[in-house]
Amino acid sequence: MPPSYGEDSPQTKRFDEFETIDWVQDAARDQLRTRVRKSRAYRVYGRTTFSALISRSRELLESIQGWVVLTLIGLVIGSCAAILNIATEWLSDIKQGHCTTGFYLNEEFCCWGSEDGCPEWQRWSRWTPIDYVIFTIVSVVFACSSAYLVKIYAPTAAGSGISEIKCIVSGFVLKGFLSGWTFIIKALGLPLSIASGLSVGKEGPSVHYAVAAGNVIARMFKRYRHNATKMREIQTACAATGVAVAFASPIGGVLFSLEEISSKFTLRTMWKSYYCAMVGIATLAAWNPFRTGQLVMFQVHYDRDWHFFEIVFYLIIGLFGGIYGLLITKFFFIAQTYRKKYLANYVIQETAVLAMITALLCYFNPFLTIDMTESMQILFRECDGEADYHGLCEANNRSSTAFALLYAVVVRSLLVIVSYGLKVPAGIFVPSMAIGAYFGRMVGIAVEALYSAHPSSSFFLACNGEEQCITSGTYAFLGAAAALSGIMNITVTVVVIMFELTGALTYILPTMIVVGITKIINSRFGKGGIADQAIVFNGMPFIDNKEEHDFGVNVSVAMTEDLTVFPAYGATLVDVENTLKDTSYGGFPIVEDKQSMTLTGYIGRTELSYAIARAKNGNELDVSALCFFTTSDQDPVQSSAYSRSVNNSTLFEAPNLEDVNGTEEVEMGLVLSRSKSPVFGRGPHLSVDTSRQSLPAAIDLPVSVPPPPEYDAEEFDLSSSTVNDVDAPQPERRGMHVDFAQFINVTPLLVNPKLPLEAVAEMFVRVGPRVILVAEQGKVVGLITQKDLLRYHYSNFHH
């Protein structure tokens, strides 16, 4: 049993939904498979030239398979992003009117080339109240449709998904979260939730559907289906591509995976992420969804430079970003607590009410009634004589525009707090950027007004009396960067994304200043980004590699002491099967005997279940058959533990191994031997031949990996093959035994109980074992998993 602390803690309530991957064993299996594959490819003795050529060709195809998979994933993600952009824009515009020349056209395409609308685009009614009612009803229908799809078909498609993906990439398995059905519902529900006007974004969900798409595609290939290490590289690359196509920022996407998603980012992973993001962006560019050459709507370019006196106002924007991140995160989790307590059973009703409230509050504000990406496109623009949206650039409208922007900041912030946790595909990137853009443009308007009132002031000496000295659009741009950094607690990624959006090299320094101020405030007063805090709030297992752990105790304080172990000799098949039925542990320590508790190895649950299923395949095993958890260098005859187990048994006699000279029967990689002479005095002898290295790719399967395809699922359901379904022991089969030698890990990670817990946390992060055994002078005294460590952490440091 795990330690009692933290079992009822809300931070650990979802731990059982996640299974842990053992990166150590997975890497060892991958190396073994690679060696076997290469040895087969280059073994030419006894082969014809043609067969050797075929073998070499297979090896070549195997080596490029990874790039084929990444190319396919990039093509799919880029195409999905383009289609979702087109669908979202049309759904957003259809709330306000329709195109008479083509119902399928949104307002921009309907009035192509016109800046102020056109006769072909008509509103639903000439009477504003009717338009208002239609706008509200359509918004509610879109929101409810999205909530219905998620609730009925894929509950895992709700929310952003970034928190869960961080846990998955760090080494945990959440069943169904990256399934094909989740991908479909996420892709269908996302345009509906965005077009409904809810204060949610698509950039976070883009990461989720990208990783889900990559997971589905990669699992079509055997190389990735049973290889968690390579799958993690694919998932990290998919996360990078999701951000890349959302922001038209391939380098920013790679940095996002490095800074926010991956806990172990190798150079190989970086190169794969870069390649996949490149393919995704190229695919999106080929689609050209906006027919302008832009990959996102709010791409801008600035011609004017900034002035050093503006740093004072940049500091104000950075301060806003930090405060925004702190307040939104704090009140969001308060709202989530209320939602889980009172509204958990009213998912669709809650979505409908919020969609209606959003429509009622936003309809009459020019910056809230349009899509958030479109509003950012407008706010980022320079005032250079082009089309002016609602008098944004007119000097005599500054007061009314500033008030409208202030209203937008307050209302959108409140709506983000209550909307982000809805059970619809929902992100927080774009809503936060839009709020920052509102505030930044408001600051820019104030600076313009100040300059207009005092153009000859020494403070504005750098302007040299220029009429267009202040570029208010850049303030909106910097405000968006500050708010994004504040809510996600990321820095370098934001700077690079903003640079790639604008191409303005001169504005890198202002962006760094703004993001730096935001980061200082968040680090001093906050507890990480909203995705990091959501992991703790939702009870998901995750050891943050960016956090400095200071437990101040030894591993013995947090380890599990009540162990379920198997003795090397003496356990019967019925004992093993009953243990598997009665427990849910991921593995079991092997000891010489239960009295001495001398550690000899470790066997995983899946490996054990798989070995039993293979042994039963075509063989009638007696439920009283002895199970040997030994290795090839252990001699049962010389073992005192074995002698004790035999002396305490009335069924078996000590074997004479020299008499075991029977015929061999090889079946599915498991070598079964039946001796011609009696073993244990009577009956046949059934064992695994540990001298053979048969089918190395089929052994040591991790818990997260399903049984090999040659096995039916029923053969791994122990409930259908328990002792109750097996015939009673028969005298002529009493001497049967099963040896699990080739499935035992004889080199599990061991630590002393006096080792500091901080060192164990570092081992979990850097090495990635599923379990670490705790032994003192060869005697196993406990074990610790990542979940045990987190339970201790939450029970002592998160009151």
C-alpha positions in Angstrom: 0.0 0.0 0.0 1.2 3.5 -0.7 1.8 5.9 2.2 -1.4 7.2 3.8 -0.4 10.9 3.5 -2.1 12.8 0.7 -4.5 10.0 -0.4 -7.6 12.2 0.0 -5.8 15.4 -1.1 -7.3 17.1 -4.1 -3.9 17.4 -5.7 -3.5 13.6 -5.9 -7.1 12.5 -6.7 -6.4 11.7 -10.4 -3.2 9.8 -9.9 -4.8 6.5 -10.6 -5.9 7.6 -14.0 -2.2 7.8 -15.1 0.2 5.0 -15.7 3.9 5.5 -15.5 6.4 4.8 -18.3 9.8 3.4 -17.3 12.2 5.3 -19.6 15.1 3.2 -18.4 13.6 -0.1 -19.5 12.1 1.4 -22.6 15.5 2.7 -23.7 17.1 -0.7 -23.1 14.4 -2.4 -25.1 14.9 0.0 -28.0 18.6 -0.5 -28.1 18.1 -4.3 -28.1 15.6 -4.1 -31.0 18.0 -1.9 -32.9 20.9 -4.3 -32.5 18.8 -7.2 -33.5 17.4 -5.4 -36.6 20.9 -4.3 -37.7 22.4 -7.8 -37.1 19.7 -9.3 -39.3 20.2 -6.7 -42.0 24.0 -7.2 -42.2 24.1 -10.9 -41.7 24.9 -12.1 -45.2 26.5 -15.5 -44.5 24.4 -18.2 -46.2 22.2 -15.7 -48.0 21.9 -15.0 -51.7 22.8 -11.6 -53.0 19.2 -10.8 -53.6 18.1 -11.6 -50.1 20.9 -9.6 -48.6 19.9 -6.7 -50.8 16.3 -7.0 -49.6 17.5 -7.0 -46.0 19.7 -3.9 -46.5 16.7 -2.2 -48.2 14.5 -2.9 -45.2 17.1 -1.5 -42.9 17.2 1.7 -45.1 13.5 2.0 -45.0 13.4 1.6 -41.3 16.0 4.3 -40.8 13.9 6.9 -42.8 10.6 5.8 -41.4 10.8 8.5 -38.7 11.1 11.3 -41.2 8.2 9.9 -43.2 6.0 9.9 -40.0 7.0 13.5 -39.2 6.2 14.6 -42.8 2.8 13.0 -42.6 2.1 14.6 -39.2 3.2 18.0 -40.4 1.0 17.8 -43.5 -2.1 16.8 -41.4 -1.5 19.5 -38.7 -1.0 22.2 -41.3 -4.1 21.2 -43.2 -6.2 21.0 -40.0 -5.0 24.5 -39.0 -5.9 26.0 -42.4 -9.4 24.3 -42.5 -10.1 25.4 -38.9 -9.1 29.0 -39.7 -11.5 29.1 -42.7 -14.3 27.5 -40.7 -13.8 29.8 -37.7 -13.9 33.0 -39.7 -17.1 32.0 -41.6 -18.9 30.9 -38.4 -17.9 34.1 -36.6 -19.2 36.3 -39.5 -22.4 34.3 -40.0 -23.7 35.5 -36.6 -24.0 39.1 -38.0 -25.0 38.6 -41.6 -24.5 36.7 -44.8 -23.1 37.1 -48.3 -25.7 37.3 -51.1 -23.2 36.2 -53.8 -22.2 33.1 -51.9 -23.5 31.9 -48.5 -20.2 30.0 -47.9 -18.2 33.3 -48.0 -17.3 35.2 -44.9 -17.5 39.0 -44.9 -13.8 39.5 -45.9 -14.1 37.3 -49.0 -17.5 38.6 -49.9 -16.2 42.1 -49.9 -12.8 41.3 -51.3 -10.8 44.5 -51.9 -13.2 46.8 -50.1 -12.2 48.2 -46.7 -15.6 49.5 -45.5 -18.0 46.7 -46.4 -20.0 46.2 -49.5 -23.6 45.8 -50.7 -23.1 42.1 -51.2 -22.7 41.6 -47.4 -26.0 42.1 -45.7 -26.9 42.0 -42.1 -29.8 39.7 -41.0 -32.0 42.6 -40.3 -32.0 46.4 -40.8 -33.5 46.7 -37.3 -30.7 46.5 -34.7 -32.8 44.7 -32.0 -33.5 41.9 -34.4 -29.9 41.7 -35.3 -29.0 41.6 -31.6 -31.4 38.7 -30.9 -30.1 36.7 -33.9 -26.5 37.4 -32.8 -27.2 36.1 -29.3 -29.2 33.0 -30.4 -26.6 31.9 -32.9 -23.8 32.4 -30.4 -25.7 30.2 -27.9 -26.4 27.5 -30.5 -22.7 27.3 -31.4 -21.5 27.1 -27.8 -24.1 24.4 -26.9 -23.2 22.4 -30.0 -19.5 22.4 -29.0 -20.4 21.4 -25.4 -22.7 18.7 -26.5 -20.1 17.1 -28.8 -17.5 17.1 -26.0 -19.9 15.8 -23.4 -21.4 12.9 -25.5 -18.5 11.8 -27.6 -15.1 12.9 -26.1 -15.0 14.4 -22.6 -11.2 14.5 -22.9 -11.5 17.1 -25.7 -12.6 19.8 -23.2 -10.3 22.6 -22.2 -6.8 23.4 -23.5 -5.1 20.1 -22.9 -1.6 21.6 -22.3 -1.5 20.5 -18.7 -2.3 16.9 -19.5 0.2 16.9 -22.4 3.0 18.1 -20.1 2.2 15.1 -17.9 2.1 12.7 -20.8 5.4 13.9 -22.3 7.0 13.6 -18.8 6.3 9.9 -18.7 2.7 9.2 -17.8 -0.1 7.6 -19.8 -3.6 9.0 -19.8 -5.8 6.6 -21.6 -8.0 8.1 -24.4 -6.6 11.6 -24.1 -4.7 11.3 -27.5 -7.2 9.0 -29.2 -8.5 9.5 -32.7 -12.0 10.3 -31.4 -10.6 13.0 -29.2 -8.8 14.5 -32.2 -12.0 14.6 -34.2 -14.2 16.1 -31.5 -11.5 18.7 -30.7 -11.2 19.7 -34.3 -15.0 19.9 -34.7 -15.8 21.6 -31.4 -13.0 24.2 -31.6 -14.4 26.4 -34.4 -17.8 26.3 -32.7 -16.6 27.5 -29.4 -14.4 30.2 -30.9 -17.2 31.4 -33.2 -19.7 31.5 -30.3 -17.9 34.5 -29.0 -16.9 32.8 -25.7 -13.7 34.3 -24.3 -11.6 31.3 -25.3 -8.8 30.8 -27.8 -7.7 28.2 -30.2 -3.9 28.2 -29.7 -3.9 25.9 -26.6 -6.3 23.4 -28.2 -4.2 23.5 -31.3 -1.4 21.9 -29.3 -3.8 19.2 -28.1 -5.3 18.3 -31.5 -1.8 18.4 -33.0 -0.4 15.9 -30.5 -3.5 13.7 -30.8 -3.1 13.7 -34.6 0.6 12.8 -34.3 -0.2 10.1 -31.8 -2.8 8.5 -34.1 -0.5 8.6 -37.1 2.6 7.4 -35.3 0.8 4.4 -33.8 0.1 3.1 -37.3 3.8 2.3 -37.4 5.2 -0.6 -35.4 8.4 1.4 -34.6 6.4 3.8 -32.5 3.5 1.7 -31.3 5.5 -0.1 -28.6 8.3 2.5 -28.1 7.5 5.1 -25.5 10.8 7.0 -26.0 10.3 7.6 -29.7 6.6 8.4 -29.1 7.6 11.1 -26.7 9.9 12.7 -29.3 6.9 12.6 -31.8 4.6 14.2 -29.2 7.0 16.9 -28.4 7.4 17.7 -32.1 3.7 17.7 -32.5 3.3 20.2 -29.7 5.8 22.5 -31.4 4.0 22.2 -34.7 0.7 23.0 -33.0 2.0 26.3 -31.7 3.9 27.0 -35.0 0.7 26.8 -37.1 -1.3 28.7 -34.5 1.1 31.7 -34.5 2.9 31.2 -37.8 6.0 30.9 -35.7 8.0 27.7 -36.3 11.0 28.7 -34.2 8.6 29.9 -31.5 6.9 26.6 -31.6 10.1 24.7 -31.0 11.0 27.0 -28.1 7.5 26.5 -26.6 8.1 22.7 -26.5 11.5 23.3 -24.9 10.3 25.9 -22.4 6.8 24.7 -21.5 6.1 21.1 -22.7 9.1 18.8 -22.6 10.9 17.8 -19.4 13.7 16.2 -21.4 14.6 18.0 -24.6 17.5 16.5 -26.5 19.1 17.8 -29.7 17.5 14.9 -31.6 14.1 16.0 -30.3 14.8 19.6 -31.3 15.7 18.7 -34.8 12.6 16.6 -35.2 10.4 19.4 -33.7 12.0 21.9 -36.1 11.4 19.6 -39.2 7.8 18.9 -38.2 7.0 22.6 -37.6 8.6 23.5 -40.9 6.4 21.0 -42.8 3.3 22.2 -40.9 4.0 25.9 -41.7 4.8 25.1 -45.3 1.5 23.2 -45.6 -0.4 26.1 -44.0 1.3 28.6 -46.4 0.3 26.4 -49.3 -3.4 26.5 -48.2 -3.1 30.3 -47.8 -6.4 30.4 -45.8 -6.8 34.2 -45.8 -5.7 34.7 -49.4 -3.4 37.5 -48.3 -0.2 35.6 -47.9 -0.5 36.0 -44.1 -0.6 32.8 -42.1 -2.4 34.4 -39.1 -4.8 37.4 -39.2 -2.8 39.5 -36.8 0.5 39.5 -38.6 1.8 43.1 -38.9 4.9 45.0 -40.0 6.2 48.2 -38.4 8.2 50.8 -40.4 8.8 53.3 -37.6 11.4 52.8 -34.8 10.8 53.3 -31.1 12.3 56.0 -28.8 14.1 55.5 -25.5 11.6 57.7 -23.6 9.0 55.1 -24.4 10.7 52.6 -22.1 8.8 54.3 -19.2 5.5 53.2 -20.8 6.9 49.8 -21.7 7.5 49.3 -18.0 3.8 50.1 -17.3 2.8 47.5 -19.9 5.1 44.9 -18.3 3.7 45.7 -14.9 0.2 45.1 -16.3 1.2 41.8 -17.7 2.5 40.5 -14.4 -0.6 41.7 -12.4 -2.9 40.3 -15.1 -1.3 36.9 -14.9 -1.5 36.8 -11.1 -5.1 38.0 -10.8 -6.6 35.9 -13.7 -4.9 32.8 -12.4 -6.1 33.4 -8.8 -9.7 34.1 -9.6 -9.8 31.4 -12.3 -9.2 28.6 -9.8 -11.7 30.1 -7.4 -14.2 29.9 -10.2 -13.2 26.4 -11.0 -13.7 25.3 -7.4 -17.2 26.7 -7.5 -17.8 25.1 -10.9 -16.8 21.6 -9.7 -18.8 21.9 -6.6 -22.1 23.2 -8.0 -22.1 23.1 -11.8 -20.5 19.7 -12.6 -23.8 18.2 -13.8 -24.9 21.3 -15.8 -22.3 21.4 -18.5 -24.4 22.4 -21.5 -26.7 24.7 -19.4 -23.7 26.6 -18.0 -22.2 27.0 -21.5 -25.5 28.3 -22.8 -25.8 30.9 -20.0 -22.2 32.1 -20.4 -22.6 32.3 -24.2 -25.7 34.4 -23.7 -24.1 36.7 -21.2 -21.0 37.1 -23.4 -23.2 38.1 -26.4 -25.2 40.6 -24.3 -22.1 42.2 -22.9 -20.1 42.3 -26.1 -22.5 43.2 -28.9 -22.4 46.9 -28.6 -18.6 47.2 -28.0 -16.7 47.5 -31.4 -13.7 45.6 -30.0 -15.7 42.8 -28.3 -18.3 42.1 -31.0 -15.7 40.9 -33.5 -13.4 37.9 -33.3 -10.4 38.3 -31.0 -7.8 37.7 -33.7 -9.5 40.2 -35.9 -9.5 42.8 -33.1 -5.8 42.2 -32.6 -5.2 42.7 -36.3 -7.0 46.1 -36.0 -5.2 47.2 -32.8 -1.7 46.2 -34.0 -2.0 48.5 -37.1 -0.1 51.7 -37.5 -2.1 54.9 -38.1 -0.8 55.5 -41.6 -3.8 56.8 -43.5 -5.3 53.4 -44.3 -8.9 52.3 -43.3 -9.6 53.5 -39.8 -11.8 51.0 -37.7 -14.4 53.0 -35.7 -12.2 56.1 -35.6 -9.4 54.4 -33.8 -6.8 56.7 -35.3 -8.8 59.9 -35.1 -7.5 62.4 -32.5 -11.0 63.7 -31.7 -12.2 60.2 -30.8 -9.4 59.4 -28.3 -11.5 59.7 -25.2 -14.4 57.5 -26.5 -11.9 54.9 -27.9 -10.0 54.8 -24.7 -13.2 54.2 -22.7 -14.3 51.4 -25.1 -10.9 49.8 -24.7 -11.0 50.0 -20.9 -14.5 48.4 -21.0 -13.1 45.7 -23.2 -10.2 45.0 -20.8 -12.5 44.7 -17.8 -15.3 42.7 -19.5 -13.0 40.3 -21.4 -10.9 39.6 -18.2 -14.1 38.7 -16.3 -15.3 36.5 -19.1 -11.9 34.8 -19.4 -12.1 33.8 -15.7 -15.4 32.1 -16.0 -15.1 30.8 -19.6 -11.7 29.1 -19.7 -12.9 26.2 -17.6 -15.9 25.4 -19.6 -16.3 21.8 -21.0 -15.6 23.0 -24.5 -12.3 23.1 -26.5 -10.9 26.3 -24.9 -7.5 28.0 -24.8 -6.3 31.1 -23.0 -3.5 32.3 -25.3 -5.5 34.6 -27.6 -8.0 35.9 -25.0 -5.0 37.0 -22.9 -3.2 38.5 -25.9 -6.4 40.4 -26.8 -6.8 41.8 -23.3 -3.1 42.9 -23.4 -3.7 44.5 -26.8 -6.7 46.4 -25.5 -4.6 47.8 -22.6 -1.6 48.4 -24.7 -3.5 50.4 -27.3 -5.1 52.4 -24.5 -1.7 53.3 -23.2 -0.6 54.1 -26.7 -3.5 56.5 -27.2 -2.7 58.2 -23.8 0.9 58.7 -25.0 -0.3 60.1 -28.3 -2.5 62.5 -26.4 0.3 63.5 -24.1 2.6 64.2 -27.0 0.0 66.2 -28.9 -0.5 68.3 -25.8 3.2 68.9 -25.2 5.1 68.4 -28.4 7.9 70.7 -27.4 8.5 69.1 -24.0 12.1 67.9 -23.3 10.6 64.5 -22.6 9.7 64.1 -26.3 12.9 65.7 -27.5 13.7 62.6 -29.6 10.6 63.1 -31.7 12.1 66.3 -33.3 8.6 67.6 -33.8 7.4 64.8 -36.0 3.7 64.5 -36.4 3.7 60.7 -36.2 6.2 60.1 -33.4 4.2 57.6 -31.4 3.2 54.3 -33.0 0.2 53.3 -30.8 -0.1 49.9 -32.5 3.3 48.8 -31.1 1.9 49.3 -27.6 -1.0 47.0 -28.4 1.6 44.5 -29.7 3.7 44.7 -26.5 0.6 44.5 -24.4 -0.3 41.2 -26.1 3.2 39.9 -25.4 3.0 41.0 -21.7 -0.3 39.3 -21.1 0.7 36.1 -22.8 3.9 35.9 -20.8 2.0 36.7 -17.6 -0.6 34.0 -17.9 1.7 31.2 -19.2 4.9 32.3 -17.3 7.1 31.9 -20.5 9.6 34.4 -21.7 11.9 33.5 -24.6 9.1 31.8 -26.5 7.0 34.9 -26.3 9.8 37.2 -27.6 10.5 34.9 -30.5 6.8 34.5 -31.4 6.3 38.2 -31.4 9.4 38.7 -33.6 8.2 36.2 -36.1 4.7 37.8 -36.2 6.0 41.2 -37.0 9.5 40.7 -38.5 10.5 43.8 -36.7 14.0 43.3 -35.5 14.1 46.7 -33.8 11.2 45.8 -31.4 13.0 42.8 -29.9 14.5 44.9 -27.1 11.1 46.5 -26.1 9.5 43.0 -26.1 12.3 41.7 -23.9 11.9 44.6 -21.5 8.2 44.1 -21.2 8.4 40.3 -20.9 11.2 40.6 -18.4 9.2 42.9 -16.1 6.3 40.5 -16.3 8.5 37.5 -15.5 10.0 39.3 -12.4 6.5 39.9 -11.0 5.3 36.4 -11.7 8.4 34.8 -10.2 8.2 37.0 -7.1 4.5 36.7 -6.3 3.2 33.8 -8.5 3.4 30.0 -8.5 4.1 29.4 -12.1 1.9 29.7 -15.2 -1.8 28.7 -15.3 -1.0 25.4 -17.0 1.5 24.5 -14.2 -1.0 25.4 -11.5 -3.8 23.5 -13.3 -1.7 20.3 -13.0 -1.7 20.7 -9.2 -5.4 21.8 -9.0 -6.6 18.9 -11.1 -4.6 16.3 -9.3 -2.3 15.2 -12.1 1.2 13.7 -11.4 4.0 15.8 -12.6 7.5 16.6 -11.3 8.4 20.0 -12.6 12.1 20.0 -13.7 12.1 23.8 -13.5 11.3 23.8 -9.8 14.0 23.5 -7.1 13.0 20.8 -4.7 13.8 21.2 -1.0 12.2 18.4 1.0 14.7 18.2 3.8 14.1 14.5 4.5 15.4 11.1 3.5 13.8 8.8 1.0 12.6 6.5 3.9 10.1 9.2 4.9 8.2 9.1 1.5 8.7 5.5 0.4 6.2 2.7 0.5 7.1 0.2 3.2 4.2 -2.4 2.9 5.5 -4.3 0.0 4.0 -7.2 -2.0 6.9 -9.3 -3.1 7.5 -12.7 -4.8 10.0 -15.2 -3.4 12.5 -16.5 -5.9 11.3 -20.0 -5.2 8.2 -21.5 -3.6 5.3 -19.4 -5.0 2.7 -21.3 -7.0 0.9 -20.2 -10.1 -2.3 -19.7 -8.2 -0.5 -17.4 -5.7 0.9 -15.3 -8.6 -2.5 -15.0 -10.4 -4.3 -14.1 -7.2 -1.8 -11.4 -6.4 -2.3 -10.0 -9.9 -6.1 -10.1 -9.4 -6.0 -8.5 -5.9 -3.6 -5.7 -6.6 -3.0 -3.0 -9.1 0.7 -2.5 -8.6 2.9 -1.9 -11.7 5.5 -4.5 -10.6 6.8 -6.6 -7.8 10.2 -6.9 -6.1 11.8 -10.4 -6.2 13.4 -11.6 -3.0 15.4 -14.7 -2.0 12.7 -15.5 0.5 10.2 -13.5 2.6 12.1 -14.0 5.8 15.4 -12.6 4.7 13.9 -10.1 2.1 17.2 -10.2 0.2 16.6 -8.5 -3.1 17.3 -10.4 -6.3 15.4 -8.5 -8.9 12.1 -6.9 -10.0 9.4 -8.0 -12.4 6.8 -5.7 -14.0 3.1 -6.4 -13.9 2.7 -6.5 -17.7 5.7 -8.7 -18.2 4.4 -11.1 -15.6 0.9 -11.3 -17.1 2.4 -11.7 -20.6 4.7 -14.5 -19.5 1.8 -16.4 -17.8 -0.4 -16.0 -20.9 2.4 -17.3 -23.2 3.1 -20.2 -20.9 -0.6 -21.1 -20.9 -0.8 -20.9 -24.7 -1.4 -24.4 -25.8 -0.2 -25.8 -22.5 -2.4 -27.0 -19.6 -0.7 -25.6 -16.6 -1.5 -26.9 -13.1 -2.5 -24.2 -10.7 -0.1 -25.7 -8.2 2.9 -25.4 -10.6 5.9 -23.7 -8.9 7.0 -20.3 -10.2 10.7 -19.7 -10.4 11.7 -16.0 -10.3 15.4 -16.8 -10.9 18.0 -15.7 -13.3 20.4 -17.8 -15.4 23.2 -17.5 -12.9 21.2 -18.8 -10.0 21.2 -22.5 -9.3 18.0 -23.7 -7.6 19.8 -26.7 -6.0 22.4 -24.5 -4.3 19.8 -22.0 -2.9 18.9 -22.3 0.7 15.7 -20.5 0.0 14.8 -23.2 -2.5 15.6 -25.9 -0.1 13.3 -24.3 2.5 10.5 -24.0 0.0 10.9 -27.7 -1.0 11.1 -29.0 2.6 7.9 -27.1 3.5 6.1 -28.7 0.5 4.6 -32.2 0.3 4.2 -32.1 -3.4 7.7 -31.7 -4.7 11.1 -33.3 -4.5 14.5 -31.6 -5.2 15.2 -31.8 -8.9 18.2 -33.4 -10.5 18.9 -30.9 -13.3 21.2 -33.3 -15.0 18.2 -35.4 -15.8 16.5 -32.6 -17.7 17.4 -33.7 -21.3 14.0 -33.6 -22.9 12.8 -32.5 -26.2 12.2 -28.8 -26.8 9.1 -27.2 -28.2 9.5 -23.6 -29.4 6.3 -21.7 -29.5 6.0 -17.9 -29.9 9.5 -17.3 -28.5 8.9 -19.2 -25.3 11.0 -22.4 -25.1 9.1 -25.2 -23.3 10.9 -28.3 -22.1 9.4 -31.7 -21.2 11.9 -34.1 -19.7 12.0 -37.8 -20.6 12.9 -38.7 -17.1 10.8 -37.6 -14.0 11.5 -34.2 -12.5 10.5 -33.6 -8.9 10.0 -37.4 -8.9 6.9 -37.2 -11.1 5.3 -35.5 -14.1 6.5 -33.2 -16.9 8.8 -30.2 -16.5 7.7 -26.9 -18.0 10.2 -24.0 -18.0 11.5 -21.1 -19.8 14.9 -21.8 -21.4 17.0 -18.8 -20.3 19.9 -19.8 -22.4 18.1 -18.5 -25.5 17.6 -15.0 -26.6 14.3 -15.6 -28.4 12.3 -12.7 -29.8 13.9 -9.9 -27.7 11.4 -7.4 -29.0 8.6 -9.3 -27.3 10.0 -9.3 -23.8 9.9 -6.8 -21.0 6.8 -5.0 -22.2 6.0 -1.8 -20.3 2.8 -1.4 -18.5 1.5 1.2 -21.0 2.1 -1.1 -24.0 -0.7 -3.5 -25.1 -0.1 -7.2 -25.6 1.6 -8.2 -28.9 -0.8 -8.5 -31.9 -0.6 -12.2 -32.0 -2.4 -12.4 -28.7 -6.1 -11.7 -28.2 -7.1 -9.3 -25.5 -9.0 -12.1 -23.7 -5.8 -13.9 -23.1 -4.6 -11.0 -21.0 -7.7 -10.8 -18.9 -6.8 -12.7 -15.8 -10.4 -12.7 -14.8 -11.1 -15.3 -17.5 -8.1 -17.5 -16.7 -8.0 -17.7 -13.0 -7.7 -20.7 -10.8 -11.4 -21.2 -10.7 -11.4 -22.1 -14.4 -8.6 -24.5 -14.2 -8.9 -28.2 -13.5 -7.9 -29.4 -10.1 -4.3 -30.7 -9.7 -3.6 -34.1 -11.2 -0.9 -36.4 -9.8 0.9 -36.9 -13.1 1.3 -33.1 -13.5 2.5 -32.2 -10.0 6.1 -31.7 -11.1 5.4 -28.8 -13.5 7.0 -25.4 -13.0 7.3 -22.1 -14.8 10.5 -20.1 -14.9 10.2 -16.3 -15.4 14.0 -15.8 -15.7 14.0 -13.8 -19.0 11.3 -11.4 -17.7 13.1 -10.3 -14.6 15.0 -7.1 -14.3 18.1 -8.1 -12.3 19.5 -4.5 -12.2 16.7 -2.3 -10.9 17.6 1.1 -9.6 18.5 0.9 -5.9 19.0 3.7 -3.3 19.8 3.7 0.4 16.9 4.8 2.7 19.2 7.6 4.0 19.5 9.2 0.6 18.0 12.7 0.5 14.6 12.8 -1.2 15.9 15.7 -3.4 18.3 13.3 -5.1 15.5 10.8 -5.8 13.4 13.6 -7.4 16.4 14.4 -9.6 16.7 10.7 -10.6 13.0 10.6 -11.6 13.4 13.8 -13.7 16.7 12.9 -15.4 16.7 9.1 -15.6 13.0 8.4 -15.7 12.5 5.1 -13.9 9.0 3.9 -13.1 10.1 2.7 -9.6 13.1 3.0 -7.4 13.7 0.2 -4.9 15.0 1.1 -1.4 17.4 -1.4 0.0 19.8 -1.5 3.0 22.6 -4.0 3.1 20.9 -6.1 0.3 17.6 -6.2 2.1 14.7 -4.5 0.4 12.9 -2.2 2.8 10.6 -0.2 0.5 10.1 1.3 -2.9 9.2 4.8 -4.2 7.5 5.9 -7.3 6.9 9.4 -8.7 3.4 9.3 -7.3 4.7 8.5 -3.8 7.1 11.4 -4.0 4.3 13.8 -5.2 1.9 12.6 -2.5 4.5 13.5 0.1 5.2 16.8 -1.6 1.6 17.8 -1.7 0.8 16.7 1.8 3.6 18.7 3.3 4.1 21.7 1.0 0.6 22.5 -0.5 -1.6 22.9 2.5 
